[in-house]
Amino acid sequence: MNRVNDASSSSAQGQTNIPYKQIRAHCPTPDTIVIYQAYPETIADAAVATGRLNASSEFNMDRMIWIKPSFYLCMYRYAWSYKGAREARILAITMTMAGFLTWLRNAVPSTGSDASTPGTDEAIRAQWDPERNIKLEKLSYRSLLLGVSGDWVETWINEWIVGIEDITEDVRRWKSYIDEDGKKGRRKVQREVTRKWPEEVVAVDEEIEERLEMRNATG
């Protein structure tokens, strides 16, 4: 993996050599990767307390889960945790890199929406959404979302998740900086996010590139 500046920094926004489809994520170690998910308080509290994402009886194992490795794409999807009660808590979930790559090797490209779709033909769906900057504006290149369902969810929870952290307090503090201090606040948030959750390019082999239609992709 190659360490890169955060995709939404002012310098990165000006780059023209960023591939149209590229997987970027925070990788604490070479063997782990962080993805972001939003849940209601009951599910989040139980998950953090026990270290098991499905500790709450409200967690629906039959629901398709859309995995988001990109921090700012997650913030866009969930409005910095203010989208609604069902997405009021943002969790940073650390999982094994081996598990994540297994998902990629079994994923099927999709143009579907971020919806819960039980009973779909493909258990893993790969979707490329526009990357976002700190103002949640659309950028010219794409970031990956993975729709995971069926047995893959059970394997993820039982074997691949190695840590769960509630980052809602940080997220809402950063949102307040942006709202109250404008450009100065955005720079402050950018520094803190880059320091705490630096993103890397997740290198994948040619098989995965072809499977996810990454090679020579253009907008």
C-alpha positions in Angstrom: 0.0 0.0 0.0 1.1 3.5 -0.7 0.6 6.4 1.7 -1.2 9.3 0.1 -2.4 12.7 1.2 -6.0 12.8 2.1 -8.1 12.7 -1.1 -9.9 15.9 -0.2 -7.0 18.1 0.6 -6.6 21.2 -1.5 -3.4 19.8 -3.2 -5.1 16.4 -4.0 -8.1 18.2 -5.5 -5.8 19.9 -8.0 -4.2 16.6 -9.1 -5.1 15.2 -12.5 -3.2 11.9 -12.1 -5.5 10.3 -9.6 -7.0 7.2 -11.2 -10.7 7.5 -11.9 -11.4 4.3 -9.8 -9.0 3.8 -6.8 -9.5 2.2 -3.4 -8.4 4.6 -0.6 -8.7 3.8 3.1 -7.1 4.2 6.5 -4.8 1.2 7.1 -3.5 1.1 10.7 -1.2 -1.8 9.9 -0.3 -3.7 6.7 -2.8 -6.4 7.8 -5.8 -4.2 8.7 -8.1 -1.7 7.1 -10.7 0.7 8.6 -14.2 1.1 7.2 -16.9 3.4 8.4 -20.6 2.6 9.1 -23.5 4.5 10.7 -25.9 2.9 13.1 -28.6 3.8 15.6 -27.5 4.3 19.3 -28.7 0.8 20.4 -26.7 -1.0 17.8 -23.6 1.2 18.2 -23.6 1.1 22.1 -23.8 -2.7 22.1 -21.2 -3.1 19.4 -18.6 -0.9 21.2 -19.3 -2.5 24.6 -18.9 -6.1 23.4 -16.7 -5.7 20.3 -19.4 -7.5 18.3 -21.3 -5.6 15.7 -24.4 -7.8 16.0 -24.5 -7.7 19.8 -27.8 -5.8 19.7 -31.0 -7.8 18.8 -31.8 -4.9 16.5 -29.0 -5.7 14.2 -30.4 -7.3 11.1 -28.2 -10.0 9.7 -30.4 -10.2 6.5 -29.8 -6.6 5.6 -27.3 -5.7 2.9 -24.5 -3.6 4.4 -22.8 -1.0 2.3 -19.1 -0.8 3.4 -17.5 2.6 3.1 -13.7 2.8 3.3 -13.6 6.5 2.4 -14.0 8.9 5.4 -15.5 11.8 3.5 -17.8 9.7 1.4 -19.2 8.3 4.6 -19.6 11.9 6.0 -21.5 12.8 2.8 -23.7 9.7 3.1 -24.6 10.3 6.7 -24.3 14.1 6.9 -21.6 14.1 9.7 -24.0 11.8 11.8 -26.9 14.2 11.5 -28.9 12.4 8.8 -31.3 10.8 11.2 -31.7 8.6 14.2 -30.9 5.4 12.2 -27.5 6.8 11.3 -26.8 8.9 14.4 -23.6 7.1 15.4 -20.5 6.7 13.2 -18.4 3.6 13.9 -14.8 3.1 12.7 -14.6 -0.7 12.2 -11.1 -2.2 11.8 -11.1 -5.5 9.9 -8.4 -7.8 8.5 -6.9 -6.8 5.1 -7.2 -10.5 4.1 -10.9 -10.4 4.6 -11.3 -7.1 2.7 -9.4 -8.5 -0.3 -11.5 -11.7 -0.2 -14.6 -9.5 -0.6 -13.0 -7.8 -3.6 -12.1 -11.1 -5.2 -15.8 -12.1 -5.0 -17.4 -8.8 -5.8 -19.6 -8.0 -8.8 -19.8 -4.5 -10.3 -23.1 -2.8 -9.6 -24.8 0.5 -10.4 -27.4 0.0 -7.6 -28.2 2.5 -4.9 -27.2 2.5 -1.2 -30.1 0.4 -0.1 -30.8 -2.7 1.9 -31.6 -5.4 -0.5 -32.0 -8.9 1.0 -32.1 -11.8 -1.3 -30.0 -10.3 -4.1 -28.3 -12.6 -6.6 -24.8 -11.4 -5.8 -23.7 -11.4 -2.1 -21.1 -8.7 -2.7 -21.7 -5.7 -5.0 -19.0 -3.2 -5.9 -20.2 0.3 -6.5 -18.1 3.4 -7.5 -19.4 6.7 -6.1 -17.9 10.1 -6.6 -15.3 10.9 -3.9 -16.1 13.9 -1.7 -14.0 16.7 -0.3 -14.2 18.2 3.2 -17.1 20.4 2.0 -18.7 17.2 0.8 -18.5 18.4 -2.8 -18.2 15.9 -5.6 -14.7 15.2 -6.9 -13.7 14.0 -10.3 -12.7 10.5 -9.3 -14.5 7.7 -7.6 -14.3 5.7 -4.3 -15.4 2.2 -3.6 -18.5 1.0 -1.8 -19.1 -2.7 -1.2 -22.6 -4.1 -0.7 -22.2 -7.2 1.5 -25.0 -9.6 2.4 -25.7 -13.2 3.3 -23.0 -15.4 4.7 -20.4 -12.8 4.0 -21.8 -10.6 6.8 -21.6 -13.5 9.3 -18.0 -14.2 8.3 -17.1 -10.5 8.6 -18.6 -10.2 12.1 -17.3 -13.6 13.4 -13.9 -13.7 11.8 -12.7 -10.5 10.3 -13.6 -7.6 12.6 -10.8 -6.8 15.0 -11.9 -3.5 16.5 -14.9 -1.2 16.8 -14.6 2.5 17.8 -17.3 5.1 18.1 -16.0 8.3 16.4 -19.3 10.3 16.6 -18.0 12.7 19.1 -15.0 13.5 16.9 -17.2 13.7 13.8 -19.6 16.2 15.4 -16.8 18.3 16.8 -15.3 18.5 13.3 -18.6 19.5 11.9 -18.9 22.3 14.4 -15.5 23.6 13.4 -16.6 23.7 9.8 -19.9 25.4 10.6 -18.4 28.0 13.0 -15.1 28.9 11.4 -15.6 28.4 7.7 -12.3 28.0 5.8 -10.2 28.2 9.0 -12.4 25.5 10.5 -12.0 23.3 7.4 -8.2 23.5 7.5 -8.3 22.6 11.2 -10.5 19.6 10.5 -8.4 18.6 7.5 -5.3 18.5 9.7 -7.0 16.5 12.5 -8.6 14.0 10.1 -5.4 13.5 8.1 -3.5 13.0 11.4 -5.9 10.5 12.9 -7.2 8.7 9.8 -4.6 9.1 7.1 -5.7 7.4 3.9 -3.6 5.1 1.7 -4.0 3.6 -1.7 -5.0 0.0 -1.3 -2.9 -1.9 -3.9 -4.7 -4.7 -5.6 -3.7 -7.3 -8.1 -4.7 -7.3 -11.8 -7.4 -9.9 -11.2 -9.2 -7.5 -8.8 -8.6 -4.5 -11.0 -10.3 -6.3 -13.9 -13.1 -7.7 -11.7 -14.0 -4.2 -10.4 -13.5 -2.5 -13.7 -10.7 -0.3 -12.4 -8.3 -0.6 -15.3 -8.3 2.3 -17.8 -11.6 3.6 -16.3 -12.7 7.1 -17.2 -15.6 9.3 -16.2 
